[in-house]
Amino acid sequence: MLHEKKRQAGTNKNKTDEIDALAIAKNLIYEFNDLPLANPQDIYWTIKQTLNSRNNYNQMATNIKVSLHNLLLHQYPNYKTFFKDLESKTARHFFYKYPTPDLLKEVDETALTKVLKEANNSIRKNKALEILNAVKAAGYWENDYQEERNELIRSYINSLNRFIKEIKRLEQKLDLLIAETGYPLQTIDGVDTVLAATFIAHIGDINRFTNSNKIAKIAGIAPIEHSSGETKKQYANKLGNRELNKAFYSLALTQIRKDINPIMYEYYQKKIKEGRKKKHAMVFVQRRLVNIVYRIMKDKRAYEPPIEKEKLKAAVE
């Protein structure tokens, strides 16, 4: 790019956000009329905006769950014993019907089972009895302004249901958009719809990059080199794209599992045995994963797990 050429031609060749921003600003001011027209690729922009929308709904759903949890603790102090979390559609349906335990006083096992099956027809036979016993053990009571509390709980559940439905719709849309790019990132263990969309949204057209090292740099995984005369020093890059960095870190957490990727697991353990701290060893894993992601996007070929490659090699031999 023009601003990169200007930076390389100057006395300070270091690359930082501040230096790049200054170079871009100077180009826009002094050479605006000679700059080429922007040619954005709408597929990557669309994936990024759809992903942002999905993440916003997910954050709102998380906030609602926290508020709902705090309200339910006053109603059902031991609710975690029969519903682990509010991800369950059955749990949300139950608390919408019975926002306070007082409403369960006259409800028997048969009636409650019928209610639970409205949300999940394959509910366990003894689930209703488990709930009734837990509620009975904690006791029945009404709080002050109980109707207002009930209304709040039902309102939160309605909002949560809407957010979950919208998140699912947006993830389905992302699957279609990802398929359009031809990047088979979801063939890697640990890469789901959201992670694949994150890679594509922040990397964009893979043909912009001549090698994987450039992606490592923008992700803040490759170190920054500072030169002074004949002295060269490398520093950890904390100025990279943090969303992309987190995406590679998330993938690394999966890939260092022995049952998922034994070769990456051994590589990670080797770095620790060499004296690297776990955090530093993870950076080495991330850097290898950058190579894998880059090659999959470049070749548009499905990922072949190392263990499968070893089996194929053994079969040939």
N, C-alpha and C positions, 0 to 999 in steps of 0.2 A: 504493500500500500504506500501511497505518497508520503504520509506522515512517518512511516517506518524508514523510508529512504532518507528523509530529512534528518531523522534522529541518528541514523548510522553515519551520515555525512558530518554530523556535528562532533564537538569535542567530548560530549558526554554520551556514551553509547549504552548506558544502563537503561533497562526497561522497568519502569514503574508506572502505576496508574497516573501519578501526578505529571510525569514527563510526557506520557502519551496524551494526556488531556491537553497539556500546553501545546504540543505539536499539532493536534487536531484543531484546536482553537485558532492557531496561527494560519493553518491551511484554509480554514473557513473564512477568515477575515481577509487574507491577502490573495487567495487564489480561488475564490468561490466560483467565478465565471468560467474557470477552466476545468473544474472538477466534473467527473462523469456523473450521469444520473444514477441514483441508487436503484438497485434491482433486487429487492427483497424476495426471498423464496417463501411464498405464503404457507407452505406445508409446515415449516419449522416454526414460524411465527404462530400458526394456529395451534400446534401442539403445545407450545409454551403457554399461550393464553388459556387453553383448555386445562392444562396442568395447574396453572395458577388458580383458576376457578375451583378446581377439584380440591386443591390444598386449602383454599379459603373456607370451603364448606366443611372440610375435615377439621379445621381448627375451631370453627363454630360448633361443630358436633362435640368436640372434646370439651369445650367450655360448658356446653349444656349438660354433659355427663357429670362434670364436677359439681355443678349447681344441683342437679337432680340427686346425686349421691348424698350431698349434704342435707337435703330435705328428707330423703328416705331414712337416713340414720336416726332422725327424730321419730319417725313412724315405726320403722322396723330396725331396731339396733343390731339384730343378728341376721339381716337379710342375705349377707354374703355366705351364710351356711347353706342356703338353698338356691341362690343365684349368684354365680361367681362375679358376673359383670353385667353391664347393660347392653352389651353387644347382642345378646340373645333377644330375638324377636318375642319369644315366649315370656321373658322377664318383663319387657316393656308392656306387653299385653296384660300381664297379671297386675302390674302396678297401676295401669290405667283403670282397670276394673275395680281394684281394691287399693286405693292410695293410702288407706289407713287400716290397720289390723282389726279395728272395731267392726268393719264391714264383713269380716269373716266369721263372726260369732255364730251365725245361723247357717253357715255353709258347710256341707258335709263333703266327704271324699268324692262321691259320684258327681256332685254338682261342680266341684272345682276341676275335676278331670275334664269335664265337658268344656269348661271355659278355657283350660290350657290347650285343648285340642283345636280350638278355634285358631290358635296361632301355630301349633305344631301337632299335626295329626299322629305323629309317631312318638309322642311324649311317653316316657317311661310310666309303667302302670302305677308304681308306688310314689311318683313324684308329688301328687296331690297330698298324699298322707304325710310325706316328708315335710312339705310346707306347713300343713296344719299343725303338726307336732311342734315344729320350730316356733311358730307364731304363738301357740298355746304356752310353750315354755317361757317365752319372753313376756307374755301377758297382753291383755287387751286394754286399751285406753283411748281416750280422746284428748287432744290438746286444745288449748284455747284457739279460737279462730280456725277450727278444723275445716270448715267448708272452704275458707280461703286457701288453706294449705293444700287441700285436695285439688282445687282449681289450678294452683300453680304447678303441681306435679303433672296433672293431665296436660296442661299447656306445654310444659317442657317435653313431655313424651311426644306430643303432636309435632313439635318443632324438630325433635331428634329424628322422628320417622321421616319427615320431609327431607332433612339433610342427608340421611343415609340413602334414601331413594335417589337423590340428586347426585350424590357421590358415585353410586353404582352406575347411573346413566352416563356420567362424564367419563368414567373408567371404560365403559363400553365404547364410547366415542373415541377415546384414546387408542383402544385396541385397533379400531378401523384406521385411524390416522397412522399409527405405527406400521401397520401392514402396507400402507401406501408408500412408505419410505423404502421398503424392502430390506430394512435392517433387522435380521433375526436375533435380536439381543435376548429375547425371552427364552432362547434355547439354552442359555447359561443358567445353571442352578442358582437360585437366589435372586434372579432378575424377574420381577413381576411387572405388571403393567405400569405402575407408577415409577419404578426405578428405570425401566426402559425409556419411558417418556422423559424422565429427567436427563438421562444421557443425551437423547436426541435433541431436546429443547436447548441444552446448553452447549452442545457440540455443533449442532446444525449439519450442514452439508459436509460430509467427511472429506470430500475432495478439496476443501479449503486447506487441508493439512497435508504436507508432504511426508510427514513421519509422525510417529506416536509421541515423540519427545515434545512436540509443540502442544499437544493436548495435555501432557503431564505438566507443562509450564502454566497453561491457563487454569489448570485445576489446582495449582499450588502444591503439586506433588514433587516436581523436579526442583532442585535448589536454585537459588539466584546466585550468580557469580559476580563479584565486584573485583575490578582490576585497578591496581595502582602501580604504574611502572611495570616491573617484572613480577610483582606480587599478585597472586590471585587467591581469593578466599571465597568459599561457598557458605551461604546462609540459608536457613529454612525459609521457604517462600510462604509468607502469611498474607500475601496480597492477591492470591489467586481467587478464582470463582469458588466461593464457599459451598454453594449448592452442589456443584460438580464434585468438589472434594468430598463432601459428605456422602454423595452417591457411591463413589469408589470405596470409601471407608465401610459403608453398609454392605457392599458386595464382598469386601475383604473379610468381614466377620463371618460370612457364610462359607467362603472358599477355604478358610483355614480349618474348617472342620474335617476331621480325618475321613468320615463317612461320605463327605461330599466331594472333596478334592484331595486325595492322599498326597499327591505331589506338592501341592501348595502348602499343605499341612507340614510336610517335611521341610520345605523351604523356610517356612516361618519358624519352625523349631530350630533349624540350623542357625538362623540369624540370632536367635536368643542364646544359643550355646556359644556363639562367637562373642557374646558379651553385650549385645544390643538390648536396650530396654524394649519392653513390649510395644510401646508407642512407636519407637523408631523401626522395629521389625515390621510393624504394620505398614509403614511407609514403603518399605521394599516390596511388600505384597501388593500394595496399591499400584506401584509402578509397573509390576508385571501384569496386573489386570488392565492397565491402560493399554498395553500392547495387545492383549486379547480383544478388548472392546474395539480398538482401532482396526485390527485385522478383520474382525467379523463385519464391521460396518463397511470397510473398504472392499472386501470380497463379496459381501452379501451372501455369505455361506453360514449354515448352522454351526454352532459350536460343537466340537467333539471333545468330550471329557477325557482327560489324560488316562484314566483307567480303561476306557474303551480303546484308546490308541494302543495301550500296552497289550490288551487282549488280541487286537488285530495283528500286531507285530509278532506275538507268540504263535498265532495261528499260521502266519506266513512261514515262519522259521520251522 
